[in-house]
Amino acid sequence: MGKKLLRNPQALLGLALIAFVLALAIFAPLLAPHDPTAVDILRKYQPASSDYPLGTDQLGRCVFSRLIYGARYSIGISLPSVLLMSLIGLLVGGYSACADSRTDRVITIICDIFIAFPSLIIAAAIIGVLGNGLQNIALSMVIAMWAWFVRVVRSYAVVEMGRDYMLAARICGCSRLQLITRHLIPNVLAHFLVYISIGIASAILMVSSFSFLGLGLPAGVSEWGAMLSEARAGLYSHPELILYPGLIILLTAAGFNLFGEALRDELNAREE
């Protein structure tokens, strides 16, 4: 599957965009020409030049440097949050499919309660109580979105539970933990990777939304959503300051979505 996936133009484009953003995050100190938080009022709204490739903002900060460092916050919050949600989804969703009907029903009802409320509203309420900060944002996202991951894994696991190999595993005396870790998770993981990829894109958009609404990281941090919020003051005189962070958010989310959709198409083709 890997070789076929790498021959898919959509998958290659998605991987290229993902690699580009990851490179920005990893090599930010080497790529950024200036300190992203350095304020110089005398240089505010400078046009693009060799020293400032994308100009400066309303406080004289290098826009190019802030965009590069912004990848660290968006990826650094989104990836760990989605990985934790994925782990919860695999374990709880797999357990729900293997458990008795009463336990499965209780888990399903709890998930339905969380899903009934918009994830952004739940996360914003939690951040409002706990305050800003990397850990609080990540925690709020996990609490707001874990139920979606559990329901997706459960839907895949229920299908797998009806297959012959699962019946054979039960006859052989496999415990519930062995059924989940040795049989269910390996067989649902490929399909679940599609949801993980799309979930990362959603998490990046949510992190930017928090900062745009003033619920994200502390003021002055070079995060893409915060850059969008700050650029509103110069919307008509300097619209490019909104264009830059908006475009990189779009490209990052598109990269994960494109790769996830290509992976889904490849998995569907294998099953036909």
NORPE-V553789 format. One record per residue. N is the residue number from 1. RES is the residue in one letter. NEAR is the number of other ideal C-beta (glycine too) atoms within 10 Angstrom. Layout:
<<N:RES:NEAR> <N:RES:NEAR>>
This chain:
<<1:M:11> <2:G:7> <3:K:6> <4:K:12> <5:L:17> <6:L:11> <7:R:9> <8:N:18> <9:P:9> <10:Q:16> <11:A:20> <12:L:15> <13:L:15> <14:G:22> <15:L:18> <16:A:13> <17:L:20> <18:I:21> <19:A:11> <20:F:14> <21:V:21> <22:L:15> <23:A:13> <24:L:21> <25:A:17> <26:I:13> <27:F:12> <28:A:18> <29:P:9> <30:L:7> <31:L:15> <32:A:18> <33:P:12> <34:H:17> <35:D:13> <36:P:22> <37:T:14> <38:A:12> <39:V:14> <40:D:13> <41:I:8> <42:L:6> <43:R:17> <44:K:16> <45:Y:14> <46:Q:17> <47:P:10> <48:A:13> <49:S:10> <50:S:6> <51:D:12> <52:Y:19> <53:P:13> <54:L:19> <55:G:19> <56:T:26> <57:D:23> <58:Q:16> <59:L:15> <60:G:16> <61:R:24> <62:C:27> <63:V:25> <64:F:21> <65:S:23> <66:R:26> <67:L:23> <68:I:24> <69:Y:23> <70:G:29> <71:A:25> <72:R:17> <73:Y:23> <74:S:26> <75:I:21> <76:G:14> <77:I:23> <78:S:25> <79:L:16> <80:P:15> <81:S:24> <82:V:27> <83:L:14> <84:L:16> <85:M:23> <86:S:21> <87:L:12> <88:I:17> <89:G:26> <90:L:23> <91:L:16> <92:V:21> <93:G:28> <94:G:26> <95:Y:21> <96:S:22> <97:A:24> <98:C:21> <99:A:14> <100:D:7> <101:S:7> <102:R:8> <103:T:12> <104:D:16> <105:R:12> <106:V:12> <107:I:20> <108:T:15> <109:I:9> <110:I:14> <111:C:20> <112:D:11> <113:I:10> <114:F:17> <115:I:14> <116:A:8> <117:F:12> <118:P:10> <119:S:20> <120:L:18> <121:I:10> <122:I:17> <123:A:24> <124:A:18> <125:A:15> <126:I:18> <127:I:21> <128:G:12> <129:V:9> <130:L:13> <131:G:10> <132:N:17> <133:G:13> <134:L:16> <135:Q:9> <136:N:19> <137:I:26> <138:A:20> <139:L:17> <140:S:25> <141:M:28> <142:V:20> <143:I:16> <144:A:24> <145:M:25> <146:W:21> <147:A:26> <148:W:18> <149:F:25> <150:V:26> <151:R:19> <152:V:21> <153:V:28> <154:R:22> <155:S:13> <156:Y:21> <157:A:25> <158:V:16> <159:V:13> <160:E:19> <161:M:16> <162:G:9> <163:R:12> <164:D:7> <165:Y:10> <166:M:19> <167:L:11> <168:A:11> <169:A:17> <170:R:16> <171:I:8> <172:C:8> <173:G:7> <174:C:16> <175:S:12> <176:R:13> <177:L:12> <178:Q:14> <179:L:21> <180:I:20> <181:T:15> <182:R:13> <183:H:22> <184:L:26> <185:I:18> <186:P:10> <187:N:17> <188:V:24> <189:L:14> <190:A:14> <191:H:19> <192:F:21> <193:L:16> <194:V:20> <195:Y:20> <196:I:19> <197:S:22> <198:I:19> <199:G:24> <200:I:26> <201:A:22> <202:S:19> <203:A:26> <204:I:25> <205:L:18> <206:M:23> <207:V:28> <208:S:28> <209:S:17> <210:F:24> <211:S:26> <212:F:20> <213:L:13> <214:G:11> <215:L:21> <216:G:27> <217:L:20> <218:P:11> <219:A:11> <220:G:13> <221:V:19> <222:S:25> <223:E:27> <224:W:27> <225:G:28> <226:A:24> <227:M:27> <228:L:20> <229:S:19> <230:E:21> <231:A:21> <232:R:10> <233:A:12> <234:G:16> <235:L:10> <236:Y:6> <237:S:9> <238:H:19> <239:P:10> <240:E:14> <241:L:24> <242:I:17> <243:L:13> <244:Y:21> <245:P:26> <246:G:16> <247:L:13> <248:I:21> <249:I:23> <250:L:12> <251:L:13> <252:T:27> <253:A:21> <254:A:15> <255:G:24> <256:F:25> <257:N:18> <258:L:23> <259:F:27> <260:G:21> <261:E:17> <262:A:23> <263:L:23> <264:R:16> <265:D:15> <266:E:18> <267:L:15> <268:N:11> <269:A:10> <270:R:10> <271:E:6> <272:E:4>>
